[in-house]
Structure formats: C-alpha cells, structure tokens
Amino acid sequence: MLRLTAAQDDNERRLDRIIRKHLPQLPLSCLHRLLRKGKITVDGAKALPGDRIKSGQLIEIPESVTLTFMENPEKKEKKTTSLEILYEDSGILVLNKPAGIAVHGPRSLEEQVFSYLKPYLTPSLSFRPGPLHRLDKPTSGIIVFSTNLKGAQVFSALLREQKIRKQYLAIVDGIIKGDKIWNDSLVRDNNKKKTFASRDIDISHEKSKNAQTRVKALARAPGYTLILAEIETGRTHQIRAQSSLHGHPLTGDRKYGSKNSEGFMLHAWQLEVPSLNQRFVAPLPPKFRKRILELFGKVELSREI
C-alpha cells in the first residue's frame, strides 16, 4: 500500500487531481474505478473523486497500482540545467527563455525547471512548478514559473487584474511612424494553430476575444521597423496576428504574411509588477542584437521606454 500524506500545498485540492498529479501515467478511467470500488481511502475511509483534502490527511493507494503506473527513477534521463535566471523569490522563478525551446512537452523548459527545483521543493502530492503565462517556442525572453502554490496564486491574480506590464521587442516589415494603439478582435483556430485578427470587435463570435497592443517605433531602416510592443491582453499569437493585420508582419514570420523566410524575432523584453515595485529585464539574444545592428546601427534601449 502506498501511503501519501497531504502537504500544505495540497490543502483544499480535489482528491482526484492530487492523485493525477502524483501518478500522471494512471489512466483516468482506472483512477475513478478504484475510487468507486473504495480501493483508495483517505484516513482509512472510502473517498470520492471531488473530496477536498486537508493538509496532514493520509491517502492510501493499492501497491499494485503504484508499481504499474509510477515512473521508475532508474529509467529517467539525467538532465542538465542551463537556465538563465533573472529572479528567484516569493514563490516565482523568472527566466530568460532562449528562442526555439518549447515551454511544455519533452525536452521543454518546464522539464528543465522541474529538474532544477526538485531538490528544493516543499513536499507536495499535487503541486508541480509550471509556467504562469504564455510564450511561443520561437519567442525569446521573460517567462515566469511558480515555485510554490502561493506564488502561483498571487502572480495569476495580478495577471487577471491586468496589474502586470509586458513589453516586447520585434522587427517588423515596413515603416511604422509614430505611436499606435491596435485594438482588434482575435479568434484562435487550434486546428490550424493560427490566430485570426479583425479590426472589427466581433462580440457575437463565441471564440472572439479583444486584444489591445500599444506600439512604439524605436528605429527605422528601409523596409523595416524595430518596435516596442506593450500588450494590454495576453492572447495566443497576439503580437504576430495584430502586426500582420495592420500591414506590418514580424519580419520572417511566413505564417502571418511576411515575405522574408529567415525566421522572425520576438523578444519578451521587460515585465513590470508596479504593485510589488518589481521590474525584470531580459537581455537580448546575440542573434537579435546582431540583426538590430545590421539593420539599424547602434540602438540605445532604455529600461524607461
């Protein structure tokens, strides 16, 4: 019998979600069958999937299940961590993500973060460090992970309340003059893995979401503009879709209409939390810095932009 004691980060979480986190390979159908037959108990009593677990309660699972579905530590690959850490405290880990690495999945940033944090994590059956916002695989720059449940809750609440400022640097096709505010409607097509943008805010479409981006031109060259984009919302592919809609796709972003095929450059440069008096800045990747120098010459990027 596997005996698990709920920790503080498990408090008030559903039993089925705790077990799914602890045994991710256990099929959901098998989990509910075991619960239905009373094979999984809490403090010795039959439990239901939706029962809220209290810190300190004892969860018991048949050993035959754990032997079948728990990962064998000897089979795990040894991972090395090369994280560029910008900040680590208050339940969050702020990283400068390289372009080309996925946030989720095999060989992802999430795996590297877990490998790095695992020796220091407070024991918990259900909490696992995870990213607290989106960042596409081709995009570099700031991404925030939780290191405990409290950090995840606080940061997520600030995001919902739009109390976090996020600024990106990008090179786009064409010349942008002056400051712009793009306020558009976005619809995500998950089958095509693409976001479609419209200047008309279509609230009738059930999947339509408003997206607002403030754009400032920092430097110009024949056929190109270096922009600072501050997003008021955080939609999937927001900057890519809106830039394309307004006639200035990210240079090299063929998916959204650029004629250039070199691959686009989008960097999550600054993240500011005014209520906590915190600002994080992610240095540009060498390839991005080199491209800016080639196109625009020396450009001074002030934190105070």
TORMI-463724 format. One record per residue: residue number from 1; x, y, z of N, C-alpha, C in turn. Coordinates in steps of 0.02 Angstrom, whole numbers, plus 50000, padded with zeros to 5 digits. Last residue first. Layout:
BEGIN
[NUM [X Y Z] [X Y Z] [X Y Z]]
...
END
This chain:
BEGIN
[305 [50586 52656 48934] [50543 52668 48875] [50470 52656 48894]]
[304 [50679 52630 49032] [50624 52676 49048] [50577 52690 48990]]
[303 [50782 52558 48985] [50732 52523 49027] [50670 52566 49038]]
[302 [50826 52594 48818] [50820 52616 48887] [50767 52576 48923]]
[301 [50932 52553 48699] [50869 52529 48726] [50867 52546 48801]]
[300 [51004 52627 48562] [51003 52628 48635] [50935 52607 48660]]
[299 [51076 52551 48425] [51012 52575 48453] [51017 52570 48529]]
[298 [51181 52562 48289] [51178 52558 48361] [51114 52590 48387]]
[297 [51093 52498 48144] [51151 52527 48177] [51143 52522 48252]]
[296 [50989 52431 48087] [50975 52498 48113] [51037 52534 48141]]
[295 [51034 52307 48033] [50980 52345 48001] [50978 52419 48022]]
[294 [51141 52263 48114] [51146 52259 48041] [51095 52305 48007]]
[293 [51089 52279 48243] [51148 52317 48222] [51155 52320 48147]]
[292 [50986 52185 48240] [50971 52256 48251] [51029 52299 48227]]
[291 [51061 52069 48225] [51015 52089 48171] [50996 52162 48178]]
[290 [51131 52064 48347] [51168 52069 48284] [51124 52094 48227]]
[289 [51026 52046 48437] [51068 52106 48440] [51105 52118 48375]]
[288 [50983 51919 48395] [50937 51977 48389] [50978 52042 48390]]
[287 [51094 51842 48427] [51070 51843 48358] [51025 51904 48346]]
[286 [51105 51858 48569] [51157 51884 48523] [51133 51890 48451]]
[285 [50950 51909 48646] [50994 51856 48621] [51046 51886 48572]]
[284 [50941 52041 48767] [50927 52015 48700] [50974 51959 48682]]
[283 [50901 52017 48941] [50948 52038 48888] [50930 52005 48821]]
[282 [50755 52060 49018] [50789 52003 48989] [50836 52027 48933]]
[281 [50710 52132 49170] [50732 52146 49102] [50772 52087 49077]]
[280 [50581 52168 49285] [50631 52120 49261] [50646 52136 49188]]
[279 [50531 52255 49427] [50538 52257 49354] [50595 52210 49334]]
[278 [50424 52291 49563] [50472 52246 49531] [50472 52256 49456]]
[277 [50327 52338 49655] [50387 52377 49641] [50443 52334 49611]]
[276 [50209 52278 49663] [50263 52247 49703] [50329 52283 49694]]
[275 [50135 52354 49577] [50110 52347 49645] [50162 52316 49692]]
[274 [50204 52339 49452] [50206 52402 49490] [50186 52394 49563]]
[273 [50294 52234 49380] [50240 52224 49427] [50239 52286 49472]]
[272 [50347 52208 49214] [50345 52252 49272] [50283 52237 49314]]
[271 [50460 52146 49101] [50399 52129 49138] [50400 52169 49202]]
[270 [50534 52159 48940] [50525 52183 49008] [50458 52160 49037]]
[269 [50543 52071 48824] [50599 52110 48849] [50592 52131 48922]]
[268 [50521 51944 48729] [50487 51971 48788] [50539 52006 48832]]
[267 [50548 51961 48559] [50581 51952 48624] [50541 51985 48680]]
[266 [50556 51894 48402] [50510 51925 48450] [50538 51909 48519]]
[265 [50594 51871 48239] [50625 51885 48304] [50576 51924 48347]]
[264 [50566 51740 48115] [50553 51804 48148] [50589 51809 48215]]
[263 [50651 51682 47972] [50628 51668 48039] [50621 51733 48078]]
[262 [50680 51710 47840] [50736 51698 47885] [50715 51678 47956]]
[261 [50598 51744 47735] [50596 51674 47759] [50650 51659 47811]]
[260 [50484 51874 47697] [50552 51854 47717] [50549 51785 47748]]
[259 [50356 51906 47687] [50387 51877 47627] [50458 51853 47642]]
[258 [50235 51875 47812] [50299 51905 47793] [50327 51869 47732]]
[257 [50115 51808 47852] [50116 51851 47793] [50182 51884 47775]]
[256 [50116 51722 47958] [50073 51780 47963] [50087 51832 47909]]
[255 [50207 51626 47923] [50140 51604 47942] [50091 51662 47943]]
[254 [50327 51694 47910] [50291 51674 47850] [50219 51654 47865]]
[253 [50408 51805 47980] [50352 51765 48005] [50307 51746 47946]]
[252 [50505 51891 47936] [50521 51820 47936] [50466 51775 47961]]
[251 [50453 52021 48035] [50498 52003 47981] [50519 51930 47987]]
[250 [50284 52022 48075] [50352 52014 48100] [50396 51989 48043]]
[249 [50186 52128 47966] [50202 52064 47998] [50273 52063 48024]]
[248 [50104 52253 47949] [50174 52251 47969] [50190 52184 48003]]
[247 [49967 52270 47930] [50012 52278 47873] [50086 52276 47888]]
[246 [49885 52238 48032] [49898 52309 48021] [49952 52322 47968]]
[245 [49889 52099 48034] [49827 52133 48017] [49839 52205 47998]]
[244 [50021 52077 48082] [50002 52058 48014] [49940 52095 47990]]
[243 [50008 52122 48212] [50057 52153 48168] [50040 52139 48095]]
[242 [49912 52032 48261] [49895 52102 48253] [49944 52139 48207]]
[241 [49983 51909 48259] [49920 51917 48221] [49904 51990 48209]]
[240 [50094 51936 48342] [50104 51911 48273] [50042 51924 48231]]
[239 [50035 51973 48462] [50077 52021 48426] [50086 52000 48353]]
[238 [49961 51850 48493] [49930 51917 48488] [49972 51965 48446]]
[237 [49976 51714 48510] [49999 51744 48447] [49974 51816 48438]]
[236 [49848 51714 48629] [49895 51673 48591] [49911 51706 48524]]
[235 [49839 51865 48728] [49809 51814 48685] [49865 51775 48648]]
[234 [49835 51960 48844] [49885 51908 48832] [49857 51851 48790]]
[233 [49825 52141 48839] [49795 52074 48848] [49848 52023 48830]]
[232 [49912 52240 48818] [49864 52251 48872] [49828 52186 48888]]
[231 [50081 52238 48775] [50016 52206 48768] [49974 52219 48830]]
[230 [50185 52340 48688] [50161 52326 48756] [50090 52299 48751]]
[229 [50322 52335 48585] [50250 52318 48589] [50232 52302 48661]]
[228 [50432 52427 48496] [50418 52406 48564] [50343 52395 48567]]
[227 [50513 52387 48338] [50458 52411 48380] [50462 52387 48452]]
[226 [50600 52432 48200] [50609 52400 48265] [50556 52429 48311]]
[225 [50555 52408 48032] [50548 52449 48092] [50561 52405 48154]]
[224 [50601 52413 47857] [50597 52380 47922] [50586 52431 47978]]
[223 [50622 52478 47735] [50582 52417 47735] [50573 52383 47802]]
[222 [50763 52558 47786] [50723 52545 47726] [50688 52477 47729]]
[221 [50730 52575 47963] [50778 52565 47908] [50736 52551 47846]]
[220 [50706 52643 48127] [50682 52626 48060] [50740 52618 48012]]
[219 [50662 52619 48300] [50712 52632 48248] [50683 52610 48181]]
[218 [50547 52615 48377] [50611 52633 48409] [50665 52651 48359]]
[217 [50378 52645 48383] [50434 52634 48338] [50498 52660 48371]]
[216 [50264 52563 48486] [50308 52622 48480] [50366 52604 48434]]
[215 [50101 52510 48521] [50160 52502 48479] [50199 52567 48475]]
[214 [49996 52415 48622] [50024 52482 48611] [50091 52474 48575]]
[213 [49859 52311 48593] [49932 52316 48594] [49952 52388 48580]]
[212 [49724 52211 48639] [49749 52279 48632] [49825 52279 48640]]
[211 [49591 52110 48593] [49663 52113 48603] [49686 52185 48592]]
[210 [49446 52013 48632] [49476 52077 48619] [49551 52075 48634]]
[209 [49398 51864 48552] [49425 51897 48611] [49457 51963 48591]]
[208 [49280 51743 48498] [49313 51808 48486] [49335 51839 48552]]
[207 [49205 51632 48510] [49276 51624 48523] [49315 51689 48515]]
[206 [49077 51672 48475] [49087 51644 48542] [49161 51638 48560]]
[205 [49042 51824 48402] [49077 51761 48392] [49097 51733 48461]]
[204 [48997 51946 48445] [48947 51894 48432] [48979 51825 48423]]
[203 [49092 52040 48453] [49075 52007 48516] [49024 51951 48506]]
[202 [49211 52090 48359] [49152 52048 48348] [49135 52010 48411]]
[201 [49278 52231 48317] [49270 52193 48378] [49205 52154 48374]]
[200 [49369 52239 48170] [49302 52245 48199] [49298 52202 48261]]
[199 [49491 52200 48128] [49487 52266 48157] [49419 52278 48190]]
[198 [49542 52034 48169] [49497 52078 48132] [49496 52146 48167]]
[197 [49644 51887 48154] [49630 51952 48183] [49584 51992 48137]]
[196 [49673 51721 48203] [49647 51765 48151] [49624 51830 48184]]
[195 [49805 51614 48241] [49757 51663 48267] [49737 51711 48212]]
[194 [49832 51438 48222] [49841 51507 48199] [49787 51551 48229]]
[193 [49818 51300 48212] [49869 51329 48256] [49886 51400 48234]]
[192 [49716 51240 48150] [49767 51269 48106] [49825 51299 48145]]
[191 [49649 51202 48266] [49665 51152 48215] [49720 51176 48169]]
[190 [49628 51320 48336] [49676 51272 48363] [49694 51218 48313]]
[189 [49611 51476 48299] [49594 51413 48267] [49646 51362 48288]]
[188 [49552 51616 48387] [49603 51564 48384] [49575 51502 48351]]
[187 [49522 51779 48347] [49490 51713 48352] [49544 51661 48341]]
[186 [49518 51947 48404] [49557 51888 48385] [49515 51825 48394]]
[185 [49497 52116 48364] [49464 52054 48385] [49505 51995 48360]]
[184 [49595 52258 48424] [49566 52213 48374] [49530 52155 48407]]
[183 [49684 52394 48428] [49630 52366 48467] [49587 52323 48420]]
[182 [49837 52465 48438] [49799 52417 48399] [49747 52385 48444]]
[181 [49900 52620 48436] [49862 52575 48481] [49821 52530 48437]]
[180 [50062 52691 48403] [49998 52662 48381] [49965 52625 48439]]
[179 [50171 52829 48371] [50145 52778 48416] [50076 52755 48393]]
[178 [50267 52850 48215] [50230 52871 48275] [50206 52812 48317]]
[177 [50264 52740 48081] [50278 52807 48104] [50235 52825 48164]]
[176 [50338 52600 48016] [50286 52623 48062] [50308 52692 48088]]
[175 [50373 52521 47867] [50389 52578 47908] [50328 52598 47950]]
[174 [50408 52342 47843] [50378 52407 47828] [50397 52461 47879]]
[173 [50404 52207 47960] [50409 52230 47891] [50378 52300 47884]]
[172 [50484 52218 48122] [50427 52207 48078] [50442 52233 48008]]
[171 [50558 52152 48263] [50572 52184 48199] [50515 52167 48152]]
[170 [50523 52184 48436] [50515 52145 48375] [50537 52186 48315]]
[169 [50505 52167 48611] [50541 52198 48555] [50533 52153 48494]]
[168 [50375 52193 48732] [50411 52150 48686] [50449 52193 48635]]
[167 [50316 52203 48898] [50341 52238 48839] [50386 52192 48798]]
[166 [50188 52199 49014] [50234 52157 48974] [50252 52193 48910]]
[165 [50136 52231 49177] [50153 52260 49112] [50203 52215 49077]]
[164 [50003 52182 49279] [50071 52166 49257] [50081 52195 49187]]
[163 [49874 52192 49311] [49920 52232 49351] [49993 52216 49335]]
[162 [49756 52127 49269] [49795 52169 49223] [49840 52217 49260]]
[161 [49698 52033 49345] [49680 52102 49360] [49717 52153 49317]]
[160 [49762 51920 49300] [49690 51927 49288] [49668 52000 49297]]
[159 [49892 51945 49351] [49880 51941 49278] [49806 51952 49263]]
[158 [49868 51939 49487] [49892 52002 49459] [49882 52003 49383]]
[157 [49834 51803 49498] [49785 51855 49514] [49804 51922 49485]]
[156 [49955 51743 49465] [49897 51732 49421] [49843 51784 49435]]
[155 [50033 51781 49576] [50051 51805 49509] [49991 51798 49461]]
[154 [49965 51715 49681] [49975 51787 49683] [49988 51814 49612]]
[153 [49968 51577 49643] [49904 51612 49655] [49912 51687 49651]]
[152 [50106 51550 49634] [50063 51541 49576] [49998 51580 49584]]
[151 [50145 51572 49767] [50173 51614 49713] [50130 51610 49651]]
[150 [50074 51468 49829] [50059 51539 49846] [50084 51585 49791]]
[149 [50134 51352 49778] [50064 51367 49763] [50047 51440 49775]]
[148 [50299 51383 49711] [50253 51357 49761] [50183 51381 49744]]
[147 [50355 51425 49597] [50395 51377 49636] [50356 51352 49696]]
[146 [50303 51463 49430] [50288 51460 49502] [50336 51411 49535]]
[145 [50387 51561 49306] [50365 51497 49332] [50348 51504 49407]]
[144 [50385 51673 49173] [50382 51665 49245] [50353 51597 49262]]
[143 [50494 51735 49049] [50438 51692 49066] [50442 51677 49140]]
[142 [50569 51845 48935] [50546 51833 49004] [50487 51785 49006]]
[141 [50645 51772 48785] [50632 51823 48836] [50600 51798 48899]]
[140 [50588 51726 48618] [50635 51726 48674] [50611 51774 48728]]
[139 [50486 51622 48518] [50495 51685 48553] [50544 51677 48610]]
[138 [50458 51498 48464] [50508 51540 48429] [50524 51605 48466]]
[137 [50362 51450 48564] [50427 51418 48555] [50477 51463 48519]]
[136 [50279 51583 48655] [50285 51536 48599] [50356 51508 48595]]
[135 [50219 51591 48813] [50274 51615 48772] [50286 51563 48718]]
[134 [50098 51631 48942] [50119 51601 48878] [50183 51632 48851]]
[133 [50115 51601 49121] [50088 51637 49063] [50119 51606 49000]]
[132 [50172 51521 49214] [50114 51559 49235] [50085 51603 49180]]
[131 [50234 51353 49211] [50234 51421 49184] [50168 51456 49201]]
[130 [50258 51264 49369] [50235 51270 49300] [50237 51342 49277]]
[129 [50291 51139 49492] [50307 51204 49462] [50285 51207 49389]]
[128 [50155 51056 49565] [50214 51049 49523] [50228 51117 49491]]
[127 [50060 50985 49695] [50089 51045 49664] [50151 51028 49624]]
[126 [50024 50861 49750] [49988 50886 49691] [50019 50947 49658]]
[125 [50098 50826 49860] [50074 50772 49817] [50049 50799 49750]]
[124 [50248 50897 49918] [50178 50906 49899] [50159 50851 49852]]
[123 [50383 50967 50007] [50346 50907 49988] [50273 50922 49974]]
[122 [50458 51105 49927] [50422 51081 49986] [50381 51020 49967]]
[121 [50605 51084 49826] [50533 51093 49832] [50506 51068 49899]]
[120 [50737 51062 49801] [50721 51114 49849] [50646 51123 49861]]
[119 [50758 50967 49702] [50789 50956 49768] [50767 51005 49821]]
[118 [50679 51028 49592] [50657 50968 49628] [50691 50958 49696]]
[117 [50725 51133 49514] [50692 51148 49578] [50680 51087 49622]]
[116 [50784 51074 49400] [50822 51122 49440] [50792 51130 49510]]
[115 [50680 50997 49351] [50743 50965 49369] [50785 51010 49415]]
[114 [50587 51097 49323] [50572 51047 49374] [50636 51012 49398]]
[113 [50656 51165 49220] [50639 51199 49282] [50626 51149 49338]]
[112 [50662 51066 49121] [50724 51093 49150] [50711 51127 49216]]
[111 [50525 51050 49094] [50564 50994 49120] [50628 51018 49153]]
[110 [50495 51178 49043] [50461 51154 49103] [50500 51096 49135]]
[109 [50566 51181 48926] [50588 51224 48980] [50558 51201 49046]]
[108 [50575 51009 48864] [50550 51078 48867] [50581 51116 48924]]
[107 [50584 50875 48830] [50644 50918 48824] [50625 50993 48825]]
[106 [50409 50861 48798] [50476 50830 48805] [50532 50879 48791]]
[105 [50308 51002 48863] [50322 50942 48824] [50392 50914 48836]]
[104 [50318 51184 48856] [50290 51121 48879] [50316 51063 48837]]
[103 [50397 51279 48793] [50384 51287 48865] [50359 51221 48894]]
[102 [50529 51243 48677] [50459 51243 48696] [50452 51250 48771]]
[101 [50651 51345 48604] [50637 51293 48653] [50564 51299 48675]]
[100 [50668 51452 48518] [50674 51385 48491] [50663 51329 48541]]
[99 [50755 51572 48617] [50711 51557 48561] [50722 51485 48539]]
[98 [50772 51551 48795] [50801 51555 48728] [50747 51543 48675]]
[97 [50704 51651 48926] [50697 51591 48884] [50732 51600 48816]]
[96 [50749 51699 49073] [50758 51725 49005] [50759 51664 48959]]
[95 [50635 51684 49213] [50688 51660 49169] [50691 51700 49104]]
[94 [50592 51685 49379] [50589 51724 49318] [50649 51706 49275]]
[93 [50494 51602 49490] [50559 51597 49457] [50553 51632 49390]]
[92 [50408 51629 49646] [50413 51631 49573] [50486 51626 49551]]
[91 [50403 51637 49785] [50363 51586 49752] [50364 51588 49676]]
[90 [50494 51735 49824] [50422 51747 49832] [50379 51699 49792]]
[89 [50622 51710 49697] [50600 51726 49765] [50524 51731 49764]]
[88 [50730 51744 49577] [50702 51685 49610] [50686 51702 49683]]
[87 [50773 51806 49416] [50747 51819 49484] [50719 51754 49512]]
[86 [50834 51761 49303] [50834 51833 49315] [50813 51850 49386]]
[85 [50928 51628 49245] [50883 51650 49297] [50891 51726 49308]]
[84 [50939 51528 49120] [50962 51596 49133] [50911 51628 49181]]
[83 [50981 51356 49139] [50932 51409 49144] [50965 51477 49155]]
[82 [51029 51229 49108] [51066 51289 49085] [51018 51348 49085]]
[81 [51045 51072 49177] [51007 51134 49178] [51052 51192 49157]]
[80 [51029 50906 49118] [51071 50961 49139] [51030 51025 49133]]
[79 [50962 50750 49170] [50955 50813 49134] [51004 50864 49161]]
[78 [50957 50580 49140] [50989 50631 49179] [50988 50696 49139]]
[77 [50802 50499 49117] [50863 50527 49089] [50891 50578 49137]]
[76 [50740 50363 49213] [50737 50433 49196] [50804 50456 49168]]
[75 [50751 50235 49259] [50742 50243 49187] [50741 50316 49165]]
[74 [50756 50242 49395] [50816 50219 49361] [50812 50229 49286]]
[73 [50627 50278 49434] [50679 50329 49435] [50742 50308 49397]]
[72 [50486 50236 49348] [50546 50205 49377] [50603 50256 49376]]
[71 [50328 50306 49389] [50388 50306 49348] [50445 50273 49385]]
[70 [50185 50207 49426] [50236 50255 49448] [50297 50249 49404]]
[69 [50103 50103 49378] [50099 50169 49346] [50149 50221 49372]]
[68 [50129 49982 49443] [50114 49982 49372] [50124 50051 49341]]
[67 [50148 50012 49575] [50202 49977 49540] [50192 49980 49464]]
[66 [50025 50070 49605] [50085 50112 49605] [50142 50079 49568]]
[65 [49940 49960 49598] [49930 50017 49553] [49994 50058 49548]]
[64 [49986 49879 49700] [49987 49852 49632] [49979 49907 49580]]
[63 [49960 49952 49816] [50029 49949 49791] [50032 49923 49719]]
[62 [49821 50062 49825] [49847 49994 49820] [49916 49992 49787]]
[61 [49840 50206 49927] [49827 50180 49860] [49857 50110 49855]]
[60 [49786 50325 50044] [49815 50258 50034] [49792 50230 49967]]
[59 [49821 50476 50123] [49791 50445 50064] [49825 50378 50052]]
[58 [49794 50566 50268] [49831 50509 50239] [49791 50478 50182]]
[57 [49810 50743 50299] [49770 50682 50289] [49811 50628 50253]]
[56 [49890 50856 50298] [49901 50807 50351] [49860 50743 50343]]
[55 [49770 50967 50233] [49841 50956 50248] [49848 50907 50306]]
[54 [49627 50890 50160] [49657 50935 50209] [49731 50916 50219]]
[53 [49542 50883 50005] [49590 50854 50052] [49619 50908 50097]]
[52 [49380 50865 49953] [49433 50914 49964] [49478 50889 50020]]
[51 [49316 50747 49836] [49330 50764 49906] [49388 50813 49911]]
[50 [49289 50703 49709] [49286 50775 49722] [49299 50795 49794]]
[49 [49297 50561 49715] [49344 50600 49675] [49347 50674 49693]]
[48 [49279 50501 49887] [49251 50519 49822] [49301 50562 49783]]
[47 [49332 50363 49991] [49332 50433 49970] [49302 50441 49901]]
[46 [49324 50267 50139] [49311 50272 50068] [49303 50345 50048]]
[45 [49452 50295 50265] [49382 50293 50243] [49377 50298 50168]]
[44 [49583 50312 50305] [49552 50247 50315] [49481 50240 50291]]
[43 [49619 50438 50262] [49614 50425 50334] [49574 50362 50348]]
[42 [49549 50388 50115] [49577 50447 50148] [49565 50440 50223]]
[41 [49581 50259 49991] [49550 50285 50052] [49586 50349 50076]]
[40 [49541 50162 49855] [49582 50219 49877] [49545 50251 49936]]
[39 [49444 50068 49839] [49513 50044 49845] [49560 50099 49868]]
[38 [49310 50090 49814] [49335 50101 49882] [49406 50077 49893]]
[37 [49262 50084 49688] [49264 50020 49725] [49291 50028 49795]]
[36 [49283 50215 49648] [49214 50189 49651] [49210 50125 49692]]
[35 [49421 50222 49645] [49384 50263 49694] [49313 50235 49703]]
[34 [49448 50135 49539] [49475 50121 49606] [49437 50159 49660]]
[33 [49382 50204 49436] [49361 50137 49453] [49385 50118 49524]]
[32 [49456 50321 49429] [49386 50325 49452] [49359 50256 49469]]
[31 [49580 50268 49385] [49575 50306 49447] [49503 50306 49473]]
[30 [49545 50214 49260] [49569 50170 49314] [49563 50204 49381]]
[29 [49513 50329 49190] [49461 50277 49200] [49481 50229 49256]]
[28 [49634 50396 49186] [49579 50425 49224] [49525 50373 49239]]
[27 [49784 50302 49206] [49726 50321 49166] [49669 50345 49209]]
[26 [49933 50364 49270] [49874 50324 49288] [49814 50347 49246]]
[25 [50037 50448 49249] [50026 50395 49199] [49965 50352 49213]]
[24 [50044 50533 49358] [50020 50560 49294] [50007 50508 49241]]
[23 [50023 50530 49510] [50030 50473 49465] [50005 50493 49395]]
[22 [50012 50659 49559] [50063 50615 49587] [50076 50554 49544]]
[21 [49907 50712 49484] [49972 50746 49485] [50027 50700 49508]]
[20 [49808 50621 49516] [49828 50628 49446] [49896 50663 49440]]
[19 [49793 50646 49653] [49819 50581 49630] [49844 50584 49558]]
[18 [49743 50776 49648] [49805 50762 49685] [49836 50697 49659]]
[17 [49625 50757 49579] [49678 50797 49548] [49745 50787 49583]]
[16 [49549 50680 49667] [49567 50651 49603] [49623 50691 49569]]
[15 [49536 50768 49779] [49573 50706 49785] [49595 50679 49717]]
[14 [49559 50945 49760] [49519 50884 49749] [49563 50822 49751]]
[13 [49629 51044 49893] [49628 51022 49823] [49589 50956 49817]]
[12 [49644 51083 50025] [49583 51102 49990] [49583 51085 49915]]
[11 [49820 51069 50019] [49761 51086 50059] [49704 51112 50015]]
[10 [49937 51048 49959] [49882 51005 49938] [49817 51024 49971]]
[9 [50030 51127 50019] [50010 51147 49951] [49954 51102 49923]]
[8 [50049 51055 50139] [50014 51119 50140] [49989 51140 50071]]
[7 [50019 50879 50098] [50059 50935 50124] [50019 51000 50118]]
[6 [49958 50718 50139] [49947 50782 50105] [49987 50837 50139]]
[5 [50049 50572 50126] [50024 50622 50174] [50018 50689 50139]]
[4 [50020 50413 50064] [50039 50481 50048] [50008 50529 50098]]
[3 [50067 50249 50045] [50038 50296 50093] [50066 50366 50079]]
[2 [50031 50108 49954] [50067 50171 49952] [50030 50221 49997]]
[1 [50042 49940 50000] [50000 50000 50000] [50044 50062 50000]]
END
